[in-house]
Amino acid sequence: MKFNDPFGRIENRHQLGYESMRDTMRNSGIDTPDEAWEIVRQSKKRALKYLGIGTVVLLLVTWVLPKLMPVTLSLAVFLVVWIASSTINGQRYIQRYIDDELESPPGKQDES
């Protein structure tokens, strides 16, 4: 029994997320580790773009309505944590996809 996930809910959610990502990668024709790492690179680039846009919007709101600074600061922290968490989980899923599906011996893929 794990103290930080006693009922396995987080592990189940990560497994479902991985399976969904794996199916999407297969359907998209991602069959080499280089193609998979290109997806990671693009997702990091996209995450930085979203952080930049979110920061600009929240700074404009703070500039126009300075009394809302605590709210905008809370939203900024939420935005950073959410995007970072999503990007890290996505990278973890893609690394697992590379390890399990792309770099395994040819006969081993068909056994599951």
N, C-alpha and C positions, 0 to 999 in steps of 0.2 A: 504494500500500500504506500502510495506517495502522499506526503503531507501537503504538497502544494496542488495536488490534483487527485484527491482520494477516490473519486468515482470515475475517473478517466474521461471526464467531459472534454477537457482541453485537448487531450490526446486524440479523442474521436473527431473533434472539430478540425484538428490539423490533418488527420487522415483523410477526411472528406475533402478538405481544401486541396491536398496533394492529388487525390484521385481526379478531382475536377480539372486541375491544372494539367495533369498527365494526359487526360483524354483530349484536352484542348491542344496540347503540344503534338500529340499523335495525329489529330485531325488536320492540324496546320502543316504537317509534313516536316516537323523538326526531327531529323534523324542523326544529327552529328553533334558532338559536344560544342563545336565552334558555333553552330547555329543557336544552340541553347544559351551559350554565354553572350551571344549578341542580344538575345532577349533580355538578359540581366542588365546589360549595358544600356539598352533602350529604356528599361524600367527605371534605372537610377536617374537617367537624364530626364525622364518624364516626372519623376518625384521632385527633382530640383526645380523644374519648371512650375509645378503646382505650388511648391513652397514659396517660390518667388512671387507668383500671382497672388497667393493668399496673403503674403506679407504686405504687398502693395495695397491690396484692398483694405486690410485691417489698419494699416497706417493712415490711409485716407479717412476711414471712419473715425479713427482717433483724432485726426487733425480737424475734421468737421465737427465732431461731437466729443470734446475732451472729457466730458463727465462719464462717458461710457468706457473709459480706459480699463477699468477692472474687467469688464465683459470682454473687450477685445483682447486683452492679455490672456484671459482664460481660453478664448477661442483660438488664439495663436498657439498656446501650449497644446491644446487638444489637436490642432491641425498637425503640428510637428510630430507628436507622439503617434497619431494615427497613420500618417504617411510613412514615418520611419518603421513602424511595426509592420505595415503592409509590405513595404519594400524588403525588409529583412526576411519575413516569412516567404515571400515570393522567391527570393534568392535561395533560401533553404530548400524549398520545394524543387526548384530547378536543379540544385546540386544533387538532391536525392534522385531526381529523374535521370540525370547523367549517370550517377553511380549505379542505379538499379536497372535502367532500361538501355542506355546507350553503350556502356562500357562492359556489360556482362557478356559472357561467351554466347555465340549465336544460338546454340541449342537450349540455353537456359531461359531465354526470353519466352519461349512458347510453352513452358511448363506451367505457368500460372494460369 
